[in-house]
């Protein structure tokens, strides 16, 4: 199975709470509704914060995984 495609990327490696989500909040606005943003982070708190961000703001968390100490998220921007 291949990983879903994405349209743009946010590199939040080396940043700590709340910076990754603050950057995500700004960056998601640059993505057109229905398009996918890939987020790469190293802060474990993103495993809690990014799903909540998506839930509260109406974005779809397409996938999340940990790979070699990095947390990788694919987020489909909602209509809001």
Buried (B, 14 or more C-beta within 10 A) or exposed (E): EEEEEBEBEBEBBEBEBEEBBEBBEEBBEEBEEEBBBBBBBBBEBBEEBBBEBBEEBEBBBBBBEEEEEEBBBBBBBEEE
